[in-house]
Amino acid sequence: MSKLAVKNIGLLCLAVIVLVGCGGQRIERDPVKEIKRELNGVKPFTVLLHDMDLDGYQYKHKYAVLVPEGSSFKRAETSWVNVSDAFFKLHQKDLGMEVLSVNEVGRESRMVAPPGFGHLVGNEKYGQWAVGNNGRVWQFKEEYNKLRPMLGIDSLVITKADYDKYLQSYQYNRPYYGPTTTDGRTTYGTNGFYFFLARPLFFSRRLSKREFKKTGASTSHGFFRSRGGGGWGK
């Protein structure tokens, strides 16, 4: 990937704009599609839903993107991007999850998956399955080991059994959040015990904002009050 392309990614500006079509129908643009459009020709790459928030009556997302840099990867983050109520609800369980991936040959997946499962985990170019205390576990090669913090899975043990269950869910076009405990917690995503421990500031912020539930005045004109948001952070 050229230095110019990396620079362009650093300057990328995303805007979620509500358009009014024929007959007054609103067409809401998808910020993940915006990222894909800006990264046209770049491969492989991974897009994660890094953060979520409610600012007044406006829902917001922040994304992290892993793109090639030399023989490894570079991580960049968007600033806050305004999203619709419906889009926020669609992804409310997806904190830290992969929401788009494109592999080395350009094959795209919009299936919500644990971070890196789309084309990094299970790919012999980047690592291998090794025998551990939990059976066969994924190990990145030394030169790709920094992918763990980039993906937000530094201390997470990824088992082959877990990965196989993801592949099975993928075949049935179902998002995969890992095994579910008796109290309803999953391994990955907003309801996952791992991200609950790894992202305490997010969960304290969400609790302080009534679990991101809107209250009070109608929000029907929220898009037209504030249509900004976007841009890559440093």
N, C-alpha and C positions, 0 to 999 in steps of 0.2 A: 504494500500500500504506500503511495507516494506521500511525501511530507505535505504537499499541497492538499491532498485529500484529508489528511489528519487535521490540518489547519481549518479546512472547511467544516469538518465535524465540530471542531471547537467553537466555530462561529454560527453553528446551525441554530436557527430560530424556528420553534414550533408554535403554531397558533391554532387553537381549536375554535373554529368559526361556525356559527349557526347561520346557515343559508336559508332563505325563504324561496321555495320553488313555486311552480305553477299551482294555483288553487290554495296558496297559503301554506303548503306543507313544508315543515322544517326538515332540512337535511343536515344532520350533525356529522362533522368530519371526525374521523377516527385518528387519534394521535399516534397510534402504533403504525397505521398506514402511512402517516406523515414521515415517521422515522424511516420506514422501509423505502419510501420514495427518495428521501435525501441520501440514503445509502445505496442507491441503485448502482449495481456493478461491483459493490464491495462484498466479498465473501472469504471466509465464513464470518458471521456475526451473531450475537445473542443480545436480546433485549429483555431486561428484567423490570418488573414493577417495583421500584425501589422504595417509594413512600406514597402515602395518601393523607389527605387532610380535608377539613371543612373550614373555609374562611368566610365567616358570615353565613351567607346562603349559597356560596359557590363551592362546589366540590373541585378538588385539585389532585393531580397525579404528578409524581416525579419518576423518571425512568433512568436506569443505568444501562449503558450499551458497551459491550465488549467487541472491539474491532481489531483486525490484524495490525501489528506494528513490528516490522522486521520478521524475525522468526517466532515471535510470541504475540501477545495481545496487549491492547491498551484499553483502559476503562474510562468512559466519560459519562457525566450525568447531565440531564436536562435540569433547568430550573423548573419551578412549578408551572404546570400546564392545566388550564381550565378544562374540565370534562363535564358532560351532562349527568343528570341524576341517574339516568338509565345505564350509562356506561360505568359510572361509579358502582352502582349496585351489581352490575355484571361481574365486576372484578373485586368486590369487597372481600373475598376470601383469598386473594392472590398476592398478599404482601410477600415480596422477595421472590416470587415465582417468575419463571420464564414465560413471556407472553408472545414471543416471536423468536424464531431461530432460522438461520440459513446456513446450510453446510457447505463444504468445499466445492461441491458440484452445482450449487445454486438451488438445491431442494429446500423449499420453505415449509415451515410448520407454524401455524397459529394456535396449536393445541397448548393449553396451559399445562406446564410441567414443572417439576422441581428444577432449580437452577442448574443449567449445564447438561441436563439430560437429553436435550434435543440433538446435539452433535458433538459434545465434548466428552462427557462420561460414556464409557463403553467404546470409545474410539481408540483403537490401538496406536494411532499416531500420537496421542496425548498421554497414554498410560496403559495400565494393565490391571487385571484382576489377580489379587494375591491372597494367600491363605492367612486369615487372622483369627482373633478370638471369636468373632461373629460369623465365621465361615469365610467365604470368598468376599473380599472387600476391594473397593476401587482405590488405586493409587496412581496419582499423576506422576509422570516422569519428572525428574528433578528440574529440567528446564521449563516445565509447565506448572510447577507446584504453586506458583503465585496466582494461578487461576482460582485456587481455593478462596483466598480473601476477596478476590475480584467478584466471585460468584456469591460471596456471603455465606460460605459453608466451611469456614476454617476448621472447626472442631467436629464437624458432622461425619459420622461413619456411614458410608454408602455401601450397602451390601448388594451382592449379585442377585439375591432373592428379591430385594426391593426393586432393583432395576428391571428384573424380569416382569414384575407386576406392573411396572410403568409401561413396558412394551405391550403387555396384554391390554391395558386400558387404552393405549394409543390405537391399537387395532380396532377397538370398538368406538373410537372417536370420543373418548371420555377423558376429562382432566384427571390427573393423579396427584393426590396429596399425601401419599404414604399410608402406612397402617394407622388405624383409628383405635384409640384407647377406649376403655369402658366409660369414661367421662366425656367422650365425644371429641377429644383432641386428636389432631393428625400430627404427622411428623413435619410437614411443610405447610407454608402458607400462613395466613392471618390466624387461623385456629391451631397452628402447630406449636408444640411445646418448645421446639428448638428456637423459632423466631421470637417466641414470648420471652425467652431468656436472653437472646442475642440483641433484641431491639427494645429495651425497657422504656426508652424515651418515647417511642411511638405509642406504646400501650398506655403510658401515663397521659400523653396528650389526647389520645382517643377517649380515655375515661373522663378527662376534664371537659370534653366536648360532647358528653352524653352519647358515647359510642358512635359519634358522627351522625346523629339523628337530627334532622331539621325540626325546629319548633317555631311557633309564632306565625309571622306574616307569610302570605303566599309567596312561593318562589317562581311563579310562572314566567316572570320577566327577568329572571336572574342572568340569562345569557346576554341580554341587551344592556344591563347595567355594567357588566364587566366582561369583556371578551378578550382581555389580554392574557398574558402568561406565555411562557415558553422561553426558549433560548438555552443554550448549554452552559452549565456552570463550569468553573475551572476544575 
